[in-house]
Amino acid sequence: MLSSSGHTDVKSPVNFERLSSPEGGKEIPWLGRYGIAKLVAIQFTQSLQRLLANESIYVNCCNPGAVATDLNRDIETKFGRIAVYILALLQKLFFQPVQIGALTQLYLAASPEVEDKGIKGQYFWPVAKLHTSAANYLALDEAEQKKYWD
C-alpha cells in the first residue's frame, strides 16, 4: 500500500458515511481528501494484516517521499503557467527521481528480508526505513480500523 506523510494532517476520525454520500465529501478541500486517503491506506494495511496474521502474506505500507513524477501534468490548466515553473523548480531542488522513489516499494515487494524478519503491517519511509511510531494516532486506532470490515 502507498501512503504519505499527508496522513498526519488528519485530526479527527474518518467519517465514512459522509464520504460515501452522494456529495462524497466534496466540501473537504482537496488536500484534506488527500490526507484522508493516505490515513486510510495505513489503517487498511494494518487491519488487513491482522486478518491475514496466520497466512504467509505480507501487507505493508510505505511513503515514497517527494518524488518528481508527472502527477501534476495538468497543473497549468488549473493554476496557470507560473505554477508549472514553480513546480519544476521545486522538483529539481527538493524531489527525488522516480528511480529512487520506487526503492521502498521494491524493497517491500521483493526483498527476502521482509519474509525473513516477518515484517508485517508496518509503515516505511524512504528509503526502506521502518517507521516505528505512526505520526498520527488515528493510524494505529484499532477501533477505526475495524470500520473497514463492518
Buried (B, 14 or more C-beta within 10 A) or exposed (E): BEBBBBBBBBEEEBEBEEBEEEEEBEEBEEEBBBBBBBBBBBBBBBBBBBEBEEEEEBBBBBBBBBBBEEEBEEBBEEEEEEBBEEBEEEBEEEBBEEEBBBBBBEBBEEEEEBEEEEBBBBBBBBBBEEBEEBEBEBBBBEEBBEBBEE
